[in-house]
Amino acid sequence: MAQVRFWDSGKGEIKVNGRDYLRYFPVFELHDALLTPLRAVGKDGKITIEIKTVGGGLRGQAEAARLGIARALIALDPDFRKSLKKLGLLKRDARKKERKKPGLKKARRAPQWKKR
């Protein structure tokens, strides 16, 4: 889950949980994912963004932040919706962890079975 706040007149900084996004996300691929919505609308380096993320791993947090940034940009200017939707930046990843079932070790992993 990510909560995004932004200021249109800023230095162009991006902070994630109080730290610079380059230090918070160690993988370049995640930096790129975070900046994709800004590049799509031409606001890269022009907006100061503060992101608070909770839960999941780094990739899930980066994708949640990307969705939050895209939605915040639409709140700033509804004309951005078309270009963001075209790139698929307004879709939420709906996959959830499957629950553990009784009698199984994990969600689908059954205990080892011995025929004889």
Phi and psi restraints in degrees (range 20) as a CNS / XPLOR table:
assign (resid 1 and name C) (resid 2 and name N)
       (resid 2 and name CA) (resid 2 and name C) 1.0 -133.4 20.0 2
assign (resid 2 and name N) (resid 2 and name CA)
       (resid 2 and name C) (resid 3 and name N) 1.0 139.3 20.0 2
assign (resid 2 and name C) (resid 3 and name N)
       (resid 3 and name CA) (resid 3 and name C) 1.0 -115.1 20.0 2
assign (resid 3 and name N) (resid 3 and name CA)
       (resid 3 and name C) (resid 4 and name N) 1.0 125.6 20.0 2
assign (resid 3 and name C) (resid 4 and name N)
       (resid 4 and name CA) (resid 4 and name C) 1.0 -116.9 20.0 2
assign (resid 4 and name N) (resid 4 and name CA)
       (resid 4 and name C) (resid 5 and name N) 1.0 131.0 20.0 2
assign (resid 4 and name C) (resid 5 and name N)
       (resid 5 and name CA) (resid 5 and name C) 1.0 -124.5 20.0 2
assign (resid 5 and name N) (resid 5 and name CA)
       (resid 5 and name C) (resid 6 and name N) 1.0 141.9 20.0 2
assign (resid 5 and name C) (resid 6 and name N)
       (resid 6 and name CA) (resid 6 and name C) 1.0 -143.7 20.0 2
assign (resid 6 and name N) (resid 6 and name CA)
       (resid 6 and name C) (resid 7 and name N) 1.0 156.2 20.0 2
assign (resid 6 and name C) (resid 7 and name N)
       (resid 7 and name CA) (resid 7 and name C) 1.0 -125.6 20.0 2
assign (resid 7 and name N) (resid 7 and name CA)
       (resid 7 and name C) (resid 8 and name N) 1.0 123.5 20.0 2
assign (resid 7 and name C) (resid 8 and name N)
       (resid 8 and name CA) (resid 8 and name C) 1.0 -67.5 20.0 2
assign (resid 8 and name N) (resid 8 and name CA)
       (resid 8 and name C) (resid 9 and name N) 1.0 -35.2 20.0 2
assign (resid 8 and name C) (resid 9 and name N)
       (resid 9 and name CA) (resid 9 and name C) 1.0 -101.6 20.0 2
assign (resid 9 and name N) (resid 9 and name CA)
       (resid 9 and name C) (resid 10 and name N) 1.0 95.6 20.0 2
assign (resid 9 and name C) (resid 10 and name N)
       (resid 10 and name CA) (resid 10 and name C) 1.0 -150.5 20.0 2
assign (resid 10 and name N) (resid 10 and name CA)
       (resid 10 and name C) (resid 11 and name N) 1.0 -171.3 20.0 2
assign (resid 10 and name C) (resid 11 and name N)
       (resid 11 and name CA) (resid 11 and name C) 1.0 -86.5 20.0 2
assign (resid 11 and name N) (resid 11 and name CA)
       (resid 11 and name C) (resid 12 and name N) 1.0 -9.8 20.0 2
assign (resid 11 and name C) (resid 12 and name N)
       (resid 12 and name CA) (resid 12 and name C) 1.0 90.5 20.0 2
assign (resid 12 and name N) (resid 12 and name CA)
       (resid 12 and name C) (resid 13 and name N) 1.0 17.8 20.0 2
assign (resid 12 and name C) (resid 13 and name N)
       (resid 13 and name CA) (resid 13 and name C) 1.0 -80.4 20.0 2
assign (resid 13 and name N) (resid 13 and name CA)
       (resid 13 and name C) (resid 14 and name N) 1.0 150.5 20.0 2
assign (resid 13 and name C) (resid 14 and name N)
       (resid 14 and name CA) (resid 14 and name C) 1.0 -127.8 20.0 2
assign (resid 14 and name N) (resid 14 and name CA)
       (resid 14 and name C) (resid 15 and name N) 1.0 117.4 20.0 2
assign (resid 14 and name C) (resid 15 and name N)
       (resid 15 and name CA) (resid 15 and name C) 1.0 -112.1 20.0 2
assign (resid 15 and name N) (resid 15 and name CA)
       (resid 15 and name C) (resid 16 and name N) 1.0 134.7 20.0 2
assign (resid 15 and name C) (resid 16 and name N)
       (resid 16 and name CA) (resid 16 and name C) 1.0 -120.2 20.0 2
assign (resid 16 and name N) (resid 16 and name CA)
       (resid 16 and name C) (resid 17 and name N) 1.0 118.3 20.0 2
assign (resid 16 and name C) (resid 17 and name N)
       (resid 17 and name CA) (resid 17 and name C) 1.0 50.9 20.0 2
assign (resid 17 and name N) (resid 17 and name CA)
       (resid 17 and name C) (resid 18 and name N) 1.0 41.6 20.0 2
assign (resid 17 and name C) (resid 18 and name N)
       (resid 18 and name CA) (resid 18 and name C) 1.0 82.2 20.0 2
assign (resid 18 and name N) (resid 18 and name CA)
       (resid 18 and name C) (resid 19 and name N) 1.0 -2.3 20.0 2
assign (resid 18 and name C) (resid 19 and name N)
       (resid 19 and name CA) (resid 19 and name C) 1.0 -116.9 20.0 2
assign (resid 19 and name N) (resid 19 and name CA)
       (resid 19 and name C) (resid 20 and name N) 1.0 154.9 20.0 2
assign (resid 19 and name C) (resid 20 and name N)
       (resid 20 and name CA) (resid 20 and name C) 1.0 -62.3 20.0 2
assign (resid 20 and name N) (resid 20 and name CA)
       (resid 20 and name C) (resid 21 and name N) 1.0 140.4 20.0 2
assign (resid 20 and name C) (resid 21 and name N)
       (resid 21 and name CA) (resid 21 and name C) 1.0 -62.0 20.0 2
assign (resid 21 and name N) (resid 21 and name CA)
       (resid 21 and name C) (resid 22 and name N) 1.0 -27.4 20.0 2
assign (resid 21 and name C) (resid 22 and name N)
       (resid 22 and name CA) (resid 22 and name C) 1.0 -67.6 20.0 2
assign (resid 22 and name N) (resid 22 and name CA)
       (resid 22 and name C) (resid 23 and name N) 1.0 -30.3 20.0 2
assign (resid 22 and name C) (resid 23 and name N)
       (resid 23 and name CA) (resid 23 and name C) 1.0 -87.9 20.0 2
assign (resid 23 and name N) (resid 23 and name CA)
       (resid 23 and name C) (resid 24 and name N) 1.0 -32.0 20.0 2
assign (resid 23 and name C) (resid 24 and name N)
       (resid 24 and name CA) (resid 24 and name C) 1.0 -72.5 20.0 2
assign (resid 24 and name N) (resid 24 and name CA)
       (resid 24 and name C) (resid 25 and name N) 1.0 -44.3 20.0 2
assign (resid 24 and name C) (resid 25 and name N)
       (resid 25 and name CA) (resid 25 and name C) 1.0 -103.2 20.0 2
assign (resid 25 and name N) (resid 25 and name CA)
       (resid 25 and name C) (resid 26 and name N) 1.0 106.1 20.0 2
assign (resid 25 and name C) (resid 26 and name N)
       (resid 26 and name CA) (resid 26 and name C) 1.0 -74.6 20.0 2
assign (resid 26 and name N) (resid 26 and name CA)
       (resid 26 and name C) (resid 27 and name N) 1.0 -15.7 20.0 2
assign (resid 26 and name C) (resid 27 and name N)
       (resid 27 and name CA) (resid 27 and name C) 1.0 -98.5 20.0 2
assign (resid 27 and name N) (resid 27 and name CA)
       (resid 27 and name C) (resid 28 and name N) 1.0 132.8 20.0 2
assign (resid 27 and name C) (resid 28 and name N)
       (resid 28 and name CA) (resid 28 and name C) 1.0 -59.3 20.0 2
assign (resid 28 and name N) (resid 28 and name CA)
       (resid 28 and name C) (resid 29 and name N) 1.0 -35.3 20.0 2
assign (resid 28 and name C) (resid 29 and name N)
       (resid 29 and name CA) (resid 29 and name C) 1.0 -58.7 20.0 2
assign (resid 29 and name N) (resid 29 and name CA)
       (resid 29 and name C) (resid 30 and name N) 1.0 -35.8 20.0 2
assign (resid 29 and name C) (resid 30 and name N)
       (resid 30 and name CA) (resid 30 and name C) 1.0 -74.1 20.0 2
assign (resid 30 and name N) (resid 30 and name CA)
       (resid 30 and name C) (resid 31 and name N) 1.0 -33.6 20.0 2
assign (resid 30 and name C) (resid 31 and name N)
       (resid 31 and name CA) (resid 31 and name C) 1.0 -61.0 20.0 2
assign (resid 31 and name N) (resid 31 and name CA)
       (resid 31 and name C) (resid 32 and name N) 1.0 -45.2 20.0 2
assign (resid 31 and name C) (resid 32 and name N)
       (resid 32 and name CA) (resid 32 and name C) 1.0 -63.3 20.0 2
assign (resid 32 and name N) (resid 32 and name CA)
       (resid 32 and name C) (resid 33 and name N) 1.0 -41.6 20.0 2
assign (resid 32 and name C) (resid 33 and name N)
       (resid 33 and name CA) (resid 33 and name C) 1.0 -62.0 20.0 2
assign (resid 33 and name N) (resid 33 and name CA)
       (resid 33 and name C) (resid 34 and name N) 1.0 -38.1 20.0 2
assign (resid 33 and name C) (resid 34 and name N)
       (resid 34 and name CA) (resid 34 and name C) 1.0 -68.7 20.0 2
assign (resid 34 and name N) (resid 34 and name CA)
       (resid 34 and name C) (resid 35 and name N) 1.0 -35.0 20.0 2
assign (resid 34 and name C) (resid 35 and name N)
       (resid 35 and name CA) (resid 35 and name C) 1.0 -89.1 20.0 2
assign (resid 35 and name N) (resid 35 and name CA)
       (resid 35 and name C) (resid 36 and name N) 1.0 -11.2 20.0 2
assign (resid 35 and name C) (resid 36 and name N)
       (resid 36 and name CA) (resid 36 and name C) 1.0 -54.3 20.0 2
assign (resid 36 and name N) (resid 36 and name CA)
       (resid 36 and name C) (resid 37 and name N) 1.0 -48.4 20.0 2
assign (resid 36 and name C) (resid 37 and name N)
       (resid 37 and name CA) (resid 37 and name C) 1.0 -62.8 20.0 2
assign (resid 37 and name N) (resid 37 and name CA)
       (resid 37 and name C) (resid 38 and name N) 1.0 -36.5 20.0 2
assign (resid 37 and name C) (resid 38 and name N)
       (resid 38 and name CA) (resid 38 and name C) 1.0 -67.2 20.0 2
assign (resid 38 and name N) (resid 38 and name CA)
       (resid 38 and name C) (resid 39 and name N) 1.0 -40.9 20.0 2
assign (resid 38 and name C) (resid 39 and name N)
       (resid 39 and name CA) (resid 39 and name C) 1.0 -67.0 20.0 2
assign (resid 39 and name N) (resid 39 and name CA)
       (resid 39 and name C) (resid 40 and name N) 1.0 -34.6 20.0 2
assign (resid 39 and name C) (resid 40 and name N)
       (resid 40 and name CA) (resid 40 and name C) 1.0 -63.8 20.0 2
assign (resid 40 and name N) (resid 40 and name CA)
       (resid 40 and name C) (resid 41 and name N) 1.0 -30.9 20.0 2
assign (resid 40 and name C) (resid 41 and name N)
       (resid 41 and name CA) (resid 41 and name C) 1.0 -108.3 20.0 2
assign (resid 41 and name N) (resid 41 and name CA)
       (resid 41 and name C) (resid 42 and name N) 1.0 3.5 20.0 2
assign (resid 41 and name C) (resid 42 and name N)
       (resid 42 and name CA) (resid 42 and name C) 1.0 76.3 20.0 2
assign (resid 42 and name N) (resid 42 and name CA)
       (resid 42 and name C) (resid 43 and name N) 1.0 26.9 20.0 2
assign (resid 42 and name C) (resid 43 and name N)
       (resid 43 and name CA) (resid 43 and name C) 1.0 -109.3 20.0 2
assign (resid 43 and name N) (resid 43 and name CA)
       (resid 43 and name C) (resid 44 and name N) 1.0 14.6 20.0 2
assign (resid 43 and name C) (resid 44 and name N)
       (resid 44 and name CA) (resid 44 and name C) 1.0 -63.6 20.0 2
assign (resid 44 and name N) (resid 44 and name CA)
       (resid 44 and name C) (resid 45 and name N) 1.0 122.1 20.0 2
assign (resid 44 and name C) (resid 45 and name N)
       (resid 45 and name CA) (resid 45 and name C) 1.0 81.7 20.0 2
assign (resid 45 and name N) (resid 45 and name CA)
       (resid 45 and name C) (resid 46 and name N) 1.0 5.0 20.0 2
assign (resid 45 and name C) (resid 46 and name N)
       (resid 46 and name CA) (resid 46 and name C) 1.0 -110.9 20.0 2
assign (resid 46 and name N) (resid 46 and name CA)
       (resid 46 and name C) (resid 47 and name N) 1.0 -12.0 20.0 2
assign (resid 46 and name C) (resid 47 and name N)
       (resid 47 and name CA) (resid 47 and name C) 1.0 -122.1 20.0 2
assign (resid 47 and name N) (resid 47 and name CA)
       (resid 47 and name C) (resid 48 and name N) 1.0 133.8 20.0 2
assign (resid 47 and name C) (resid 48 and name N)
       (resid 48 and name CA) (resid 48 and name C) 1.0 -88.8 20.0 2
assign (resid 48 and name N) (resid 48 and name CA)
       (resid 48 and name C) (resid 49 and name N) 1.0 129.2 20.0 2
assign (resid 48 and name C) (resid 49 and name N)
       (resid 49 and name CA) (resid 49 and name C) 1.0 -125.7 20.0 2
assign (resid 49 and name N) (resid 49 and name CA)
       (resid 49 and name C) (resid 50 and name N) 1.0 137.8 20.0 2
assign (resid 49 and name C) (resid 50 and name N)
       (resid 50 and name CA) (resid 50 and name C) 1.0 -122.4 20.0 2
assign (resid 50 and name N) (resid 50 and name CA)
       (resid 50 and name C) (resid 51 and name N) 1.0 122.9 20.0 2
assign (resid 50 and name C) (resid 51 and name N)
       (resid 51 and name CA) (resid 51 and name C) 1.0 -120.9 20.0 2
assign (resid 51 and name N) (resid 51 and name CA)
       (resid 51 and name C) (resid 52 and name N) 1.0 134.9 20.0 2
assign (resid 51 and name C) (resid 52 and name N)
       (resid 52 and name CA) (resid 52 and name C) 1.0 -116.7 20.0 2
assign (resid 52 and name N) (resid 52 and name CA)
       (resid 52 and name C) (resid 53 and name N) 1.0 122.0 20.0 2
assign (resid 52 and name C) (resid 53 and name N)
       (resid 53 and name CA) (resid 53 and name C) 1.0 -118.4 20.0 2
assign (resid 53 and name N) (resid 53 and name CA)
       (resid 53 and name C) (resid 54 and name N) 1.0 147.5 20.0 2
assign (resid 53 and name C) (resid 54 and name N)
       (resid 54 and name CA) (resid 54 and name C) 1.0 -140.4 20.0 2
assign (resid 54 and name N) (resid 54 and name CA)
       (resid 54 and name C) (resid 55 and name N) 1.0 136.3 20.0 2
assign (resid 54 and name C) (resid 55 and name N)
       (resid 55 and name CA) (resid 55 and name C) 1.0 79.7 20.0 2
assign (resid 55 and name N) (resid 55 and name CA)
       (resid 55 and name C) (resid 56 and name N) 1.0 165.9 20.0 2
assign (resid 55 and name C) (resid 56 and name N)
       (resid 56 and name CA) (resid 56 and name C) 1.0 71.6 20.0 2
assign (resid 56 and name N) (resid 56 and name CA)
       (resid 56 and name C) (resid 57 and name N) 1.0 -173.4 20.0 2
assign (resid 56 and name C) (resid 57 and name N)
       (resid 57 and name CA) (resid 57 and name C) 1.0 -97.6 20.0 2
assign (resid 57 and name N) (resid 57 and name CA)
       (resid 57 and name C) (resid 58 and name N) 1.0 -174.5 20.0 2
assign (resid 57 and name C) (resid 58 and name N)
       (resid 58 and name CA) (resid 58 and name C) 1.0 -64.1 20.0 2
assign (resid 58 and name N) (resid 58 and name CA)
       (resid 58 and name C) (resid 59 and name N) 1.0 -40.9 20.0 2
assign (resid 58 and name C) (resid 59 and name N)
       (resid 59 and name CA) (resid 59 and name C) 1.0 -64.6 20.0 2
assign (resid 59 and name N) (resid 59 and name CA)
       (resid 59 and name C) (resid 60 and name N) 1.0 -44.7 20.0 2
assign (resid 59 and name C) (resid 60 and name N)
       (resid 60 and name CA) (resid 60 and name C) 1.0 -62.9 20.0 2
assign (resid 60 and name N) (resid 60 and name CA)
       (resid 60 and name C) (resid 61 and name N) 1.0 -38.9 20.0 2
assign (resid 60 and name C) (resid 61 and name N)
       (resid 61 and name CA) (resid 61 and name C) 1.0 -66.5 20.0 2
assign (resid 61 and name N) (resid 61 and name CA)
       (resid 61 and name C) (resid 62 and name N) 1.0 -40.1 20.0 2
assign (resid 61 and name C) (resid 62 and name N)
       (resid 62 and name CA) (resid 62 and name C) 1.0 -65.0 20.0 2
assign (resid 62 and name N) (resid 62 and name CA)
       (resid 62 and name C) (resid 63 and name N) 1.0 -41.3 20.0 2
assign (resid 62 and name C) (resid 63 and name N)
       (resid 63 and name CA) (resid 63 and name C) 1.0 -69.1 20.0 2
assign (resid 63 and name N) (resid 63 and name CA)
       (resid 63 and name C) (resid 64 and name N) 1.0 -36.7 20.0 2
assign (resid 63 and name C) (resid 64 and name N)
       (resid 64 and name CA) (resid 64 and name C) 1.0 -66.4 20.0 2
assign (resid 64 and name N) (resid 64 and name CA)
       (resid 64 and name C) (resid 65 and name N) 1.0 -39.5 20.0 2
assign (resid 64 and name C) (resid 65 and name N)
       (resid 65 and name CA) (resid 65 and name C) 1.0 -66.0 20.0 2
assign (resid 65 and name N) (resid 65 and name CA)
       (resid 65 and name C) (resid 66 and name N) 1.0 -39.2 20.0 2
assign (resid 65 and name C) (resid 66 and name N)
       (resid 66 and name CA) (resid 66 and name C) 1.0 -61.0 20.0 2
assign (resid 66 and name N) (resid 66 and name CA)
       (resid 66 and name C) (resid 67 and name N) 1.0 -44.2 20.0 2
assign (resid 66 and name C) (resid 67 and name N)
       (resid 67 and name CA) (resid 67 and name C) 1.0 -64.0 20.0 2
assign (resid 67 and name N) (resid 67 and name CA)
       (resid 67 and name C) (resid 68 and name N) 1.0 -41.5 20.0 2
assign (resid 67 and name C) (resid 68 and name N)
       (resid 68 and name CA) (resid 68 and name C) 1.0 -62.9 20.0 2
assign (resid 68 and name N) (resid 68 and name CA)
       (resid 68 and name C) (resid 69 and name N) 1.0 -41.1 20.0 2
assign (resid 68 and name C) (resid 69 and name N)
       (resid 69 and name CA) (resid 69 and name C) 1.0 -64.5 20.0 2
assign (resid 69 and name N) (resid 69 and name CA)
       (resid 69 and name C) (resid 70 and name N) 1.0 -43.5 20.0 2
assign (resid 69 and name C) (resid 70 and name N)
       (resid 70 and name CA) (resid 70 and name C) 1.0 -61.4 20.0 2
assign (resid 70 and name N) (resid 70 and name CA)
       (resid 70 and name C) (resid 71 and name N) 1.0 -43.5 20.0 2
assign (resid 70 and name C) (resid 71 and name N)
       (resid 71 and name CA) (resid 71 and name C) 1.0 -67.5 20.0 2
assign (resid 71 and name N) (resid 71 and name CA)
       (resid 71 and name C) (resid 72 and name N) 1.0 -36.3 20.0 2
assign (resid 71 and name C) (resid 72 and name N)
       (resid 72 and name CA) (resid 72 and name C) 1.0 -67.3 20.0 2
assign (resid 72 and name N) (resid 72 and name CA)
       (resid 72 and name C) (resid 73 and name N) 1.0 -36.9 20.0 2
assign (resid 72 and name C) (resid 73 and name N)
       (resid 73 and name CA) (resid 73 and name C) 1.0 -65.0 20.0 2
assign (resid 73 and name N) (resid 73 and name CA)
       (resid 73 and name C) (resid 74 and name N) 1.0 -36.2 20.0 2
assign (resid 73 and name C) (resid 74 and name N)
       (resid 74 and name CA) (resid 74 and name C) 1.0 -67.2 20.0 2
assign (resid 74 and name N) (resid 74 and name CA)
       (resid 74 and name C) (resid 75 and name N) 1.0 -36.2 20.0 2
assign (resid 74 and name C) (resid 75 and name N)
       (resid 75 and name CA) (resid 75 and name C) 1.0 -65.1 20.0 2
assign (resid 75 and name N) (resid 75 and name CA)
       (resid 75 and name C) (resid 76 and name N) 1.0 -33.3 20.0 2
assign (resid 75 and name C) (resid 76 and name N)
       (resid 76 and name CA) (resid 76 and name C) 1.0 -69.7 20.0 2
assign (resid 76 and name N) (resid 76 and name CA)
       (resid 76 and name C) (resid 77 and name N) 1.0 -45.8 20.0 2
assign (resid 76 and name C) (resid 77 and name N)
       (resid 77 and name CA) (resid 77 and name C) 1.0 -149.6 20.0 2
assign (resid 77 and name N) (resid 77 and name CA)
       (resid 77 and name C) (resid 78 and name N) 1.0 108.9 20.0 2
assign (resid 77 and name C) (resid 78 and name N)
       (resid 78 and name CA) (resid 78 and name C) 1.0 -60.5 20.0 2
assign (resid 78 and name N) (resid 78 and name CA)
       (resid 78 and name C) (resid 79 and name N) 1.0 -17.0 20.0 2
assign (resid 78 and name C) (resid 79 and name N)
       (resid 79 and name CA) (resid 79 and name C) 1.0 -68.6 20.0 2
assign (resid 79 and name N) (resid 79 and name CA)
       (resid 79 and name C) (resid 80 and name N) 1.0 -19.0 20.0 2
assign (resid 79 and name C) (resid 80 and name N)
       (resid 80 and name CA) (resid 80 and name C) 1.0 -71.7 20.0 2
assign (resid 80 and name N) (resid 80 and name CA)
       (resid 80 and name C) (resid 81 and name N) 1.0 -17.9 20.0 2
assign (resid 80 and name C) (resid 81 and name N)
       (resid 81 and name CA) (resid 81 and name C) 1.0 -55.6 20.0 2
assign (resid 81 and name N) (resid 81 and name CA)
       (resid 81 and name C) (resid 82 and name N) 1.0 -44.0 20.0 2
assign (resid 81 and name C) (resid 82 and name N)
       (resid 82 and name CA) (resid 82 and name C) 1.0 -61.8 20.0 2
assign (resid 82 and name N) (resid 82 and name CA)
       (resid 82 and name C) (resid 83 and name N) 1.0 -47.1 20.0 2
assign (resid 82 and name C) (resid 83 and name N)
       (resid 83 and name CA) (resid 83 and name C) 1.0 -69.7 20.0 2
assign (resid 83 and name N) (resid 83 and name CA)
       (resid 83 and name C) (resid 84 and name N) 1.0 -35.2 20.0 2
assign (resid 83 and name C) (resid 84 and name N)
       (resid 84 and name CA) (resid 84 and name C) 1.0 -71.6 20.0 2
assign (resid 84 and name N) (resid 84 and name CA)
       (resid 84 and name C) (resid 85 and name N) 1.0 -38.6 20.0 2
assign (resid 84 and name C) (resid 85 and name N)
       (resid 85 and name CA) (resid 85 and name C) 1.0 -67.8 20.0 2
assign (resid 85 and name N) (resid 85 and name CA)
       (resid 85 and name C) (resid 86 and name N) 1.0 -36.7 20.0 2
assign (resid 85 and name C) (resid 86 and name N)
       (resid 86 and name CA) (resid 86 and name C) 1.0 -60.6 20.0 2
assign (resid 86 and name N) (resid 86 and name CA)
       (resid 86 and name C) (resid 87 and name N) 1.0 -35.5 20.0 2
assign (resid 86 and name C) (resid 87 and name N)
       (resid 87 and name CA) (resid 87 and name C) 1.0 -85.8 20.0 2
assign (resid 87 and name N) (resid 87 and name CA)
       (resid 87 and name C) (resid 88 and name N) 1.0 -2.0 20.0 2
assign (resid 87 and name C) (resid 88 and name N)
       (resid 88 and name CA) (resid 88 and name C) 1.0 75.0 20.0 2
assign (resid 88 and name N) (resid 88 and name CA)
       (resid 88 and name C) (resid 89 and name N) 1.0 27.3 20.0 2
assign (resid 88 and name C) (resid 89 and name N)
       (resid 89 and name CA) (resid 89 and name C) 1.0 -89.0 20.0 2
assign (resid 89 and name N) (resid 89 and name CA)
       (resid 89 and name C) (resid 90 and name N) 1.0 0.2 20.0 2
assign (resid 89 and name C) (resid 90 and name N)
       (resid 90 and name CA) (resid 90 and name C) 1.0 -106.4 20.0 2
assign (resid 90 and name N) (resid 90 and name CA)
       (resid 90 and name C) (resid 91 and name N) 1.0 11.1 20.0 2
assign (resid 90 and name C) (resid 91 and name N)
       (resid 91 and name CA) (resid 91 and name C) 1.0 -96.0 20.0 2
assign (resid 91 and name N) (resid 91 and name CA)
       (resid 91 and name C) (resid 92 and name N) 1.0 136.9 20.0 2
assign (resid 91 and name C) (resid 92 and name N)
       (resid 92 and name CA) (resid 92 and name C) 1.0 -95.3 20.0 2
assign (resid 92 and name N) (resid 92 and name CA)
       (resid 92 and name C) (resid 93 and name N) 1.0 141.4 20.0 2
assign (resid 92 and name C) (resid 93 and name N)
       (resid 93 and name CA) (resid 93 and name C) 1.0 -79.0 20.0 2
assign (resid 93 and name N) (resid 93 and name CA)
       (resid 93 and name C) (resid 94 and name N) 1.0 110.7 20.0 2
assign (resid 93 and name C) (resid 94 and name N)
       (resid 94 and name CA) (resid 94 and name C) 1.0 -86.6 20.0 2
assign (resid 94 and name N) (resid 94 and name CA)
       (resid 94 and name C) (resid 95 and name N) 1.0 -0.4 20.0 2
assign (resid 94 and name C) (resid 95 and name N)
       (resid 95 and name CA) (resid 95 and name C) 1.0 -67.7 20.0 2
assign (resid 95 and name N) (resid 95 and name CA)
       (resid 95 and name C) (resid 96 and name N) 1.0 139.5 20.0 2
assign (resid 95 and name C) (resid 96 and name N)
       (resid 96 and name CA) (resid 96 and name C) 1.0 -127.8 20.0 2
assign (resid 96 and name N) (resid 96 and name CA)
       (resid 96 and name C) (resid 97 and name N) 1.0 159.7 20.0 2
assign (resid 96 and name C) (resid 97 and name N)
       (resid 97 and name CA) (resid 97 and name C) 1.0 -69.3 20.0 2
assign (resid 97 and name N) (resid 97 and name CA)
       (resid 97 and name C) (resid 98 and name N) 1.0 130.6 20.0 2
assign (resid 97 and name C) (resid 98 and name N)
       (resid 98 and name CA) (resid 98 and name C) 1.0 -75.1 20.0 2
assign (resid 98 and name N) (resid 98 and name CA)
       (resid 98 and name C) (resid 99 and name N) 1.0 140.2 20.0 2
assign (resid 98 and name C) (resid 99 and name N)
       (resid 99 and name CA) (resid 99 and name C) 1.0 -73.6 20.0 2
assign (resid 99 and name N) (resid 99 and name CA)
       (resid 99 and name C) (resid 100 and name N) 1.0 155.3 20.0 2
assign (resid 99 and name C) (resid 100 and name N)
       (resid 100 and name CA) (resid 100 and name C) 1.0 -77.6 20.0 2
assign (resid 100 and name N) (resid 100 and name CA)
       (resid 100 and name C) (resid 101 and name N) 1.0 136.0 20.0 2
assign (resid 100 and name C) (resid 101 and name N)
       (resid 101 and name CA) (resid 101 and name C) 1.0 -100.6 20.0 2
assign (resid 101 and name N) (resid 101 and name CA)
       (resid 101 and name C) (resid 102 and name N) 1.0 150.6 20.0 2
assign (resid 101 and name C) (resid 102 and name N)
       (resid 102 and name CA) (resid 102 and name C) 1.0 -63.7 20.0 2
assign (resid 102 and name N) (resid 102 and name CA)
       (resid 102 and name C) (resid 103 and name N) 1.0 140.3 20.0 2
assign (resid 102 and name C) (resid 103 and name N)
       (resid 103 and name CA) (resid 103 and name C) 1.0 89.0 20.0 2
assign (resid 103 and name N) (resid 103 and name CA)
       (resid 103 and name C) (resid 104 and name N) 1.0 -9.2 20.0 2
assign (resid 103 and name C) (resid 104 and name N)
       (resid 104 and name CA) (resid 104 and name C) 1.0 -112.6 20.0 2
assign (resid 104 and name N) (resid 104 and name CA)
       (resid 104 and name C) (resid 105 and name N) 1.0 157.7 20.0 2
assign (resid 104 and name C) (resid 105 and name N)
       (resid 105 and name CA) (resid 105 and name C) 1.0 -76.9 20.0 2
assign (resid 105 and name N) (resid 105 and name CA)
       (resid 105 and name C) (resid 106 and name N) 1.0 -39.2 20.0 2
assign (resid 105 and name C) (resid 106 and name N)
       (resid 106 and name CA) (resid 106 and name C) 1.0 -131.8 20.0 2
assign (resid 106 and name N) (resid 106 and name CA)
       (resid 106 and name C) (resid 107 and name N) 1.0 -156.8 20.0 2
assign (resid 106 and name C) (resid 107 and name N)
       (resid 107 and name CA) (resid 107 and name C) 1.0 -62.8 20.0 2
assign (resid 107 and name N) (resid 107 and name CA)
       (resid 107 and name C) (resid 108 and name N) 1.0 -41.3 20.0 2
assign (resid 107 and name C) (resid 108 and name N)
       (resid 108 and name CA) (resid 108 and name C) 1.0 -127.3 20.0 2
assign (resid 108 and name N) (resid 108 and name CA)
       (resid 108 and name C) (resid 109 and name N) 1.0 -15.4 20.0 2
assign (resid 108 and name C) (resid 109 and name N)
       (resid 109 and name CA) (resid 109 and name C) 1.0 -73.5 20.0 2
assign (resid 109 and name N) (resid 109 and name CA)
       (resid 109 and name C) (resid 110 and name N) 1.0 115.7 20.0 2
assign (resid 109 and name C) (resid 110 and name N)
       (resid 110 and name CA) (resid 110 and name C) 1.0 -88.8 20.0 2
assign (resid 110 and name N) (resid 110 and name CA)
       (resid 110 and name C) (resid 111 and name N) 1.0 156.6 20.0 2
assign (resid 110 and name C) (resid 111 and name N)
       (resid 111 and name CA) (resid 111 and name C) 1.0 -63.4 20.0 2
assign (resid 111 and name N) (resid 111 and name CA)
       (resid 111 and name C) (resid 112 and name N) 1.0 153.6 20.0 2
assign (resid 111 and name C) (resid 112 and name N)
       (resid 112 and name CA) (resid 112 and name C) 1.0 -59.7 20.0 2
assign (resid 112 and name N) (resid 112 and name CA)
       (resid 112 and name C) (resid 113 and name N) 1.0 138.1 20.0 2
assign (resid 112 and name C) (resid 113 and name N)
       (resid 113 and name CA) (resid 113 and name C) 1.0 -115.2 20.0 2
assign (resid 113 and name N) (resid 113 and name CA)
       (resid 113 and name C) (resid 114 and name N) 1.0 132.2 20.0 2
assign (resid 113 and name C) (resid 114 and name N)
       (resid 114 and name CA) (resid 114 and name C) 1.0 -115.3 20.0 2
assign (resid 114 and name N) (resid 114 and name CA)
       (resid 114 and name C) (resid 115 and name N) 1.0 123.4 20.0 2
assign (resid 114 and name C) (resid 115 and name N)
       (resid 115 and name CA) (resid 115 and name C) 1.0 -72.9 20.0 2
assign (resid 115 and name N) (resid 115 and name CA)
       (resid 115 and name C) (resid 116 and name N) 1.0 -42.3 20.0 2
